[in-house]
Amino acid sequence: MNPAAMPDVPVQVPIDDANADTEWNDILRKHKIIPEKPPSPTPMIEEAIAEARRLAHENRLEGKDLDELDELEDEEDEEFLASYRCVLHVRAGEGC
């Protein structure tokens, strides 16, 4: 029988896990036998985390009294000085 004369007949293909990253599933997706994988949520999650950190940093002064603001200023000054000391040590060929 001539393969070109054969009608297209849907064939049931066994699939263990349609979301698995396998060469077999890639082939099935290419031929539209199984649906495309949904996009990875990782970039959206990373973007949301970065946005949350940015907002937390912007709002770190909200609702603080003077004593809390002084304490925050001291913490940030010490963090800055520690990072600056580290840079100087690295430039001098020493470790942090």
N, C-alpha and C positions, 0 to 999 in steps of 0.2 A: 504494500500500500504506500502511496506517495505521501510523505509527511506534510507537504504543502496543501494537500487536499483534505487533511484531517480538520474537522471543525474544532473551534476553541471550546473546550469542555472544562468547566471549573473543576479543580482538583483540590480535595481537602488535604492540607499539609499539616502534619503534626508539629505543634509548637510547644516547647516546654515553658518558655518564658519569653513573651513578645518584647519585653523591655530589656532583655539581656543584650550585652554588647558581644555579639558573636558574628563571625563571618557569614554564617548561615542566615541569621536574621538580617544582616546587611543586604544579602542577595535577595531575600524575600521582600525587603523594603524597596529595593531598586525596581523590582518587578511589580510593585504595588499589591503584593499578596497580603502583607501585614501593614498596618499604618505606620507612618513616620513616628519616631520617638519624640515626645514633647521636649521642648528646650529645657536645659538644665536650669534649676532655680538658683544655682550658686552665685552667678553675677548679681542677680537681684537682691539676694540675701546680703552679699558683701556691700552693695551700695546702700542698703537700708542700715546696716551696722555703721558704716562710715557717716551717714547722715545723722544717726542717733548720737554718735560721738561728737559730731560737730555741734549739734543742738545742745548737748549736755555741756560742752565747753562754753558755748555762748551764754547759757543760762546759769553758769556756776555762781554768779554773783547775786542772782535773784533771791530775795527773802532772807538774806544774811544780815545780821546786826554788825556793828562796828568791830566787836571783838572777833567774830568769825571772819570778817574781811581782813583784819590784821593777821590772823592765823593763816589764812589762805595766801596772803601776800608773802609771808615768811616761807611757807612751803614752796611756793613758786620760785622765790628768790633762791632757795637752797637747791631746788631741782636745776635751775638755770646754771648756778655756779658749779654744781657737780658735773653737768654736761660740758661746761666750758673747760673745767679742769681736765676732763677726759680728753678733749680735743688737744689741749696743750701737751698732755703726756704723749699722745699718739704722734704729734708733730715732733716731739723730742726723741721719738723712737722707743718710748716706753709703752707698756700696756696701760689700759684704763685703771 
